[in-house]
Each structure stands twice: as structure tokens, then as C-alpha cells.
């Protein structure tokens, strides 16, 4: 049984690392959001939480998921892509809150969408392998 699982773990190691650190990024994002939402409006809290989460994600994705060196190029590419997802993040939060959703349920749903988009951007644009250009 272990002999069948080991090749799968190796084959999907990067994706599994991304999922783990993605969940940790959601924890950072949600904790910062929740703490700030007690004192400020939801969109401001969401934006600050986003900034904290992106900084956390940049370091974990670069060093631990895609195992590359930190560079200004990846830093600015990473942030550039994340600015686009911030618009989706804030827009999704605004829409779901407008529709009367609970703020934490809305936050979790929007985060799930953002995780998928960020993985695709990271894998195929920011951290693509040299031979895939």
C-alpha cells in the first residue's frame, strides 16, 4: 500500500505543498480579517488582511512551495497578480455581504475561489519552469 502512495505523493508534492500553505494563508487572512472587522468596516478589514496574507504567501510560495530564490522579479510578479485577485476578493465580499451573507462564510467562499486562481497564476505565470516559457 505504501509503495502505491509514495509515487503519488512525489508526483503531487508541489500541489500538496501549495494546498497546505494555501490553507495557512487562509488562516492568516481570516484571522487578520476577523480581528480587524471587530474595529473597522468589512472592506477595510478585508484589504488589510489581504496584504498580510499576500506577504505571508509570497514567502511560503517562493521558498517552500515552488522552491525558488527570493527575487524582486517574482516579488513584483506575485504582487501584480494578487492585485487582480484583490479586486475579485473585495468585489466578492461586497457582493455576498450585500446579499446578506454572514461575513465569515462569505470570507471562506471568496478565499476558496482566490486559492484556485492564485495557484493557476503562480504555477503557470510567476513560477513557471524555465523550459515552459
C-alpha positions in Angstrom: 0.0 0.0 0.0 2.8 2.4 0.9 4.6 1.6 -2.3 1.5 2.9 -4.2 1.1 6.1 -2.2 4.8 7.1 -2.3 4.8 7.8 -6.1 1.6 9.8 -5.9 3.0 11.9 -3.0 6.1 12.6 -5.1 4.1 13.3 -8.3 1.8 15.8 -6.5 4.2 17.1 -3.9 4.2 20.7 -5.2 0.4 20.7 -5.3 0.1 19.3 -1.8 2.6 21.9 -0.5 0.6 24.6 -2.2 -2.6 23.3 -0.6 -1.1 23.2 2.9 0.5 26.7 2.7 -2.7 27.9 0.9 -4.7 26.8 3.9 -2.2 28.5 6.2 -2.6 31.7 4.2 -6.3 31.5 4.5 -5.9 31.2 8.3 -3.7 34.3 8.3 -6.1 36.1 6.1 -9.2 35.1 8.1 -7.7 35.8 11.5 -6.5 39.3 10.5 -9.8 40.0 8.8 -11.8 38.8 11.8 -9.7 40.7 14.3 -9.9 43.9 12.3 -13.6 43.6 11.5 -14.3 44.0 15.2 -13.0 47.6 15.0 -13.5 48.7 11.4 -15.7 48.1 8.3 -15.6 44.8 6.5 -13.9 46.0 3.3 -11.1 47.9 5.1 -10.5 44.8 7.3 -10.5 42.6 4.2 -8.0 44.7 2.4 -5.5 44.8 5.3 -6.0 41.0 5.8 -5.3 40.6 2.1 -2.0 42.5 2.3 -0.9 40.4 5.4 -1.8 37.2 3.6 -0.1 38.1 0.4 3.2 38.8 2.2 2.9 35.5 4.0 2.0 33.7 0.8 4.9 35.3 -1.2 7.5 33.9 1.2 5.9 30.5 1.6 5.2 30.0 -2.1 8.6 31.1 -3.2 10.7 29.3 -0.6 8.5 26.3 0.4 6.1 25.5 -2.4 7.9 26.3 -5.7 11.4 26.2 -4.0 12.9 29.2 -5.8 15.0 32.0 -4.6 13.5 35.3 -3.5 13.8 38.0 -6.1 12.4 41.4 -7.0 11.1 39.9 -10.2 9.0 37.2 -8.5 8.0 39.7 -5.7 6.6 42.2 -8.2 5.0 39.5 -10.4 3.4 37.9 -7.3 2.0 41.2 -6.1 0.9 42.2 -9.6 -1.2 39.0 -9.9 -2.5 39.4 -6.4 -3.7 43.0 -7.0 -6.0 41.4 -9.6 -7.3 38.9 -7.1 -7.8 41.6 -4.5 -10.4 43.2 -6.8 -12.1 39.8 -7.0 -11.7 39.4 -3.2 -13.2 42.7 -2.3 -15.8 42.6 -5.0 -16.9 39.1 -3.9 -17.0 40.1 -0.3 -19.0 43.3 -1.1 -21.5 41.3 -3.2 -22.0 38.5 -0.7 -22.4 40.9 2.2 -24.8 43.0 0.1 -26.8 39.8 -0.4 -26.9 39.3 3.4 -24.4 36.5 3.8 -22.6 36.0 7.1 -19.2 37.8 6.8 -17.1 34.7 7.8 -19.0 32.4 5.5 -18.6 35.0 2.7 -14.8 35.3 3.5 -14.3 31.5 3.3 -16.2 31.2 0.0 -14.3 34.1 -1.6 -11.0 32.6 -0.2 -11.7 29.3 -1.9 -12.1 31.0 -5.3 -9.0 33.1 -4.7 -6.9 30.0 -3.8 -7.6 28.3 -7.1 -6.9 31.5 -9.1 -3.7 32.2 -7.3 -2.4 28.6 -7.8 -3.1 28.9 -11.5 -1.3 32.3 -11.7 1.6 31.1 -9.6 2.1 27.7 -11.4 1.8 28.9 -15.0 3.0 32.5 -14.9 5.0 33.6 -11.8 6.9 30.3 -11.0 6.8 28.6 -14.4 9.8 26.3 -15.1 12.4 27.7 -17.4 11.7 25.1 -20.1 8.0 26.1 -20.2 8.4 29.7 -21.4 
